[in-house]
Amino acid sequence: MTSEGSHLDPEDWDDFGRNMHDLMDQCLARMKSARDLPWQPNPNDLGDRLSLLEQTIGVGAKQSFEHLTNDIMPYATGNTHPRFFGWVHGSGLPVSVGAELVATTMNSNCGGRDHGAIEVERATLDWLLDVSGLPETASAVLTTGTSQATILALTTARNRHFGHEVRKTGIQALPQIAIYVRKGTHSCIGKALESMGYGTDSIHVVETNADMQMDIASLKRAVEADKASGRVPLAVIGTAGSVNTGSFDTLHEIADFCAEHNIWFHVDAAFGFWIRLAETPWQHLVEGMERANSISCDFHKWMSVPYDCGACMIYDRALHFDTFTSRPNYLEQQEQGLGGGDLWFCDYGLELSRGFRALKVWTAIKSIGTDAFSAYITDNCRQASLMAELVGASDVLELAFPVSSNVCCFSVAHGDVNKIAAKLQVAGEAVFSTTVILGKPCLRAAIVNHRTTSDDIRYSISAVENAVRSMI
Ligand SMILES: Cc1ncc(COP(=O)(O)O)c(C=O)c1O
């Protein structure tokens, strides 16, 4: 071998190693201090500090690592903090730092071929499918998140109904479809339909009952009306954990309805899927999910695996495969060697090149085990109930909707909820997001955080009360 040719490896591996160890120490120190490091606003000059203008680049590992620790790491989203309850943001895991280091070192492409990373994803998905309760014929694939998983699920539903010829002919000549969602369904359903060329006009919003669950009688009426007007009822979307109230549809009833009318049943279980690991009495919320045709969920939410990682599960592996497989001769299956292997994930989704997301999930499950996940998921539900109790006892807060899982929303007696949320965020006291429930602006907590304690809930509600009083 000659030493000719350019390369990008360090000239001095010992020196590089020392820089890496320093960086690792700083990352671990940050994770260890997660409780003391809430979100903080970006400094005004951050853009300048991060500039990649010609004269600022090519500075070597030591200096660029200093930028990572000084100019980038401190300005994180803040969801590693125990009083972060905004939107639905998972809180991360220290063991994932190790997994990410190894995944990056291996730099595997998990689109296909025959190598160890594929086996890690297979084992991870076997575990997931086991938790899902779907039949043995089911398959799954890791995605960036639930939004991407929804596109895969609804595309598979379309192909089951219209046949795989639609992959060639497109949807132009096909009848209009209808997709049934209940009020408050996540916007990822609309986006999936937009990307598939159907548009949001194909959404039929079904009424909810008093518990904010899909009303089955209204669903029946909606399907009958669409059939009468020539629309094809393609899929019903059940929600397991709604964004606004954390409510769960009666999945068994939707499954019965879909089976009777031969309509695809998809469950958006972005965070609610993980109630399957919770203790009673919460587990009943997800009964019936195992009868779905497809399920989407996220590891980066309630499983605390760092961003990003979601999954799409489909009840029928052959249908899933036939919907997405595409193997031109440069991707032909080989009998032996790296081009072999019986499972190419590019056959189950849109991406050909795929990162090694599975490793951080596998490492989380392998090192932590399901009991510990079950314990904190259950704790988070109890904490949401505690928050509701504290709100109920407050003279300046009012519960907007009964808590059924891990989401608690409440309105305030004085002031603007957006200003109150921002005040608490800037002070580093707690991160709530805001929404509107039954016409009332609310502060909203979705608790998906293994670091949160009951004291964090008490502290946060007291901080909200002080902020509300300061608005008088
Ligand atoms: C119920 C629900 N569905 C879908 C999504 C979208 O998931 P992702 O952000 O992983 O695409 C979310 C995100 O919060 C959600 O809460």
PDBQT file of the ligand as one rigid body, heavy atoms in Angstrom, charges set to zero:
ROOT
HETATM    1  C1  LIG A 501     -50.769  11.587  18.068  1.00  0.00    +0.000 C 
HETATM    2  C2  LIG A 501     -49.595  11.969  17.197  1.00  0.00    +0.000 A 
HETATM    3  N1  LIG A 501     -49.543  11.529  15.928  1.00  0.00    +0.000 NA
HETATM    4  C3  LIG A 501     -48.521  11.839  15.109  1.00  0.00    +0.000 A 
HETATM    5  C4  LIG A 501     -47.478  12.623  15.527  1.00  0.00    +0.000 A 
HETATM    6  C5  LIG A 501     -46.347  12.947  14.584  1.00  0.00    +0.000 C 
HETATM    7  O1  LIG A 501     -45.231  12.209  14.963  1.00  0.00    +0.000 OA
HETATM    8  P1  LIG A 501     -43.750  12.572  14.437  1.00  0.00    +0.000 P 
HETATM    9  O2  LIG A 501     -43.459  13.915  15.011  1.00  0.00    +0.000 OA
HETATM   10  O3  LIG A 501     -42.885  11.496  15.002  1.00  0.00    +0.000 OA
HETATM   11  O4  LIG A 501     -43.785  12.557  12.961  1.00  0.00    +0.000 OA
HETATM   12  C6  LIG A 501     -47.493  13.125  16.842  1.00  0.00    +0.000 A 
HETATM   13  C7  LIG A 501     -46.418  14.010  17.324  1.00  0.00    +0.000 C 
HETATM   14  O5  LIG A 501     -46.457  14.545  18.400  1.00  0.00    +0.000 OA
HETATM   15  C8  LIG A 501     -48.569  12.777  17.701  1.00  0.00    +0.000 A 
HETATM   16  O6  LIG A 501     -48.618  13.198  18.966  1.00  0.00    +0.000 OA
ENDROOT
TORSDOF 0
